[in-house]
């Protein structure tokens, strides 16, 4: 069974999901369209968020196996 995300991990996830698009928009808004920046940030955020979720799942799986 999945457990709730810890507050620290939730804060880090939120910072990653908002920080990357903000940085891209601040640095590249004159070169690229808003949709291009959103697509780029989604392509960057997806593996990071997926990695965080996999780590959470792995920790829970190890706890279950060690019981």
Secondary structure, DSSP 8 states (H G I E B T S, - for coil): ------HHHHHHHHHHHHHHHHHHHHHHTTTS-HHHHHHHHHHHHHHHHHHHHHHHHHHHHHHHHH-
